[in-house]
Amino acid sequence: MDLRVSEISWLQWSGDGLAIGFFEDQVELTGDLETLNEKLAGTLQELVNEEEFKGKEGSVAVTRVGGDSPIRKLILVGLGKPNALKLEGLRRGAAAIARAAKKAKCKTLAVHLPLWQGDAAKTTQAIAEGIELALHQDLRFKSESEESKVEVETVELLGLPGNQEAIDLARKICSGVMLARELVAAPANVVTPITLAETATAIAQEYGLSLEILEREDCEKLGMGAFLGVAKASDLPPKFIHLTYKPTGTPRRKLAIVGKGLTFDSGGLNIKVAGSSIEMMKTDMGGAGATLGAAKAIAQIKPDVEVHFISAVTENMISGRAMHPGDILTASNGKTIEINNTDAEGRLTLADALVFAEKLGVDAIVDLATLTGACVIALGEDIAGLWSGDDAVADQLLTAAELAGEKLWRMPMEEKYFDGLKSGLADLKNTGPRPGGAITAALFLKQFVKETPWAHLDVAGPVWTDKENGYNSAGATGYGVRTLVNWVMA
């Protein structure tokens, strides 16, 4: 798809579909709109009247323009109250337009939406992201080709001249989101520890990143007993992935992003049963998917920040080699962990990954993981949880998420809840009581970061959606990539 800014006004543009955004209760046809309506023989006013279009947020109206009009279809989208407009509103409005244009079989499309706070660059980027992500399709596993269907081929953003760089930035970021979507959506017989390592290798080779992949023996030498305890039941070898982006010159800061990479989670000997969504455990590498997606985007954007992308990747399976409930594992920082639930495996892999990340001497670490169902119970399926003892890092992430339109809520790091993780035999247990389960999971991870500013994101809810949601089709959302990119670039 060709996506570009254009200096052409809506009065001069010709093509398949012209899309215009309206604020709620501001659908008066005056000035250029009145001229456009006259040019289209009253079709714009007829559409407003027949659909009772009021500009309410998310509303869409489409009609065919008759006669010898230079425009074949007219698309109206509601943006809600003008004083409530956010970048996310522009993304969702652009996504609604893109879907309507595809349904109306428009090969060429022009979009005219208002500026957000007078910022043409951010407005352009948000619109481009909404269009790109809404039109993304994952057809890898379809047996019948859908290529015969009419696709949107050209999109021109009207009224935003000189902002092609913002479109280029949006497309680089969206390429990372799409990678994360496709990794999370793929079944566990397609995305394995081996193929995730291959994906990291491809990113490194294409964009010039350095790559270190630690095999089982390498992890043993580093004492990664927690990670390897999870991995030992699988027939597939574990892979510890460490991708590094380094800018030219002295980096402004050094960061680490750590993603949970369980390509399938059976629950281990505490096996997941029917009704526990075991068929969705292919998504348990959502953190690693976002980490690799962010790596792909950052490698193209090339900020003046050094970034380490880390994931301890494995399956959690069942065999004669599987770790048992009651086993005691030793992590790479020397802490001993009593296993009281083999289905709390993600935090074990993250423990060794966090120790590894801190040894790199970075300024801050963020981990993200589909870690607990408790977080979904607390915040629902649209909002990720944030835990951090560092206000600066927490505020940076909240700002980055707001800019991305990805919902994030800071949760309490209630230290007294750590009592539930105390073990009579080892330094700590891998799970605490049922109440506050997402908090105790964060407190567990905290034991593996000594001094570096750190934040934990529990993304168990928003990495997947069962229905179309804004610019996300049903399925994997690529959640986290845009927040991470914004955080790095801040």
Phi, psi and omega in degrees: 000135177266115182241120186209160173275157183216144176271355181292138176276163180295342179283335181259343187290145174224145181163196186285315186220131174247124183245133183230136177264141179232142171279157182298133179061023175231049184255045176271135181267089178236164176059232182297328179294321177295319178296318179297317179300318178295319180298327181263020176057039176082006184296322181298312179294322178298319180295316178300316183289312185293323181269358184050047184285120183247358181083016179297146184304127178089351180284144181223138176226135184226141174211160174271141178262124184274184177070208182260035182298144176287351178244129184272321181229148178240129183236125177246139178229137178272139183245002180080198183292136183297326181282355179253006183293128174238168176302324180296326176296323176291320177301313183291323176296317178295322179295318178298320177297314183299317180293320179295321180294320178294316179297326180276004177060047177267117175281325178244139187218138172242139184235130175233109178234156183287161176286145173265115178049034178071008184262100183292324182294311180293325177298313180299315181298316182296316179297316180298319179297316180300317180292311182302311186288326179292327183269355179292131177234139176250098184251019186300329187252016175270134181280335181253132181289143176248020184294339182288342180290146181290129179248154173287121185258326183224131176233127176246128177265113185274145177079012181231050182294152176078013183238031178297328178299325179293325176293317179299318178297315180300319183291326177294316179295316181296329177297325176288321177297317181295323176298313180299317177303313186288328176292315183290325183286332185292145180289165185289348174272356176252311176262109181236173174305323181293314183286331174294321176296323177294323177296317177298321178297318180296319178297315181299316182290321183286326187244006173077031175272155173274148186222134173233123175242114179273127176274177183307315182296322179295319180292324177298318180297330179271002176073030183279064184292331180290310178300312184290334175297322177290321190283340195290343180276345184277147173283345179268140182288144175288154178226124176259109189261131177224100176262141180229127170257127176236129179282165171287140182084187182282125181292143178293326174200168180238129185230157174231136175241123184243123182243134175293130187234055175274104184289340167201139181236101178282345187097350184069209181293336167276062193298143173290143183248175177304137183092355180260013180063035180299331180291345179264005185286000167295338182276001186285004172252025180301325177294316178293323178299315178294324179296314179290325176297317177296323178298317180297318180291311182299321180298330179276324182287323177062060176286170181271043183229135175276131183228131176252127182249117192232138173207130173268106193254131177196176167258157170249101189238186181235130175195183177294346179264359189296147174293146182259152165301131184102344176297156174240123180251153177244119180282172186288350173263008177092351181288139179260142187231121174275127182273108175254359174201113181288350178273001173256058189270332185299321180293334177290318178292322179292328181305307180291327178292322178292320176300316179299316182296318182295328180293347179282351178072037181277165181277336179198153179233136170235128172250149174223140190203145167280076197268316187221142169291336180298326179292323177294320177298320183287317191243356182081187188270352184258347189239132175269153178263147179236128174236133177196144173267002182246111184297324182295312180294318179299315180295321177300316182290321178296320177294317180297320180291319178299316179296326181279343186077020178256123188284131184215136183227129180283132183248161183284141173261078188280100189298326182296338179292346178296339178305328180290348179260358182288141181243145175284342184251325185238183180293325179198163173263163181272352171220155175248200179294163180299315179298137178068031186298327178288329179288314180294330175297317178295320179295326175300310182298325182302334182292350185247013172232117185279299190233337185292135173306133190215148174221148179241130177246120175264108188252025185302326182282302192279001179287348184217144174227138182276350179217162179303132185217100181065241180265006177258124169285167177303132181127209182292140185257341187073022183304139174104331184300310184291324175297315180297317179298316178298321179296315179298318186278350183297000000 
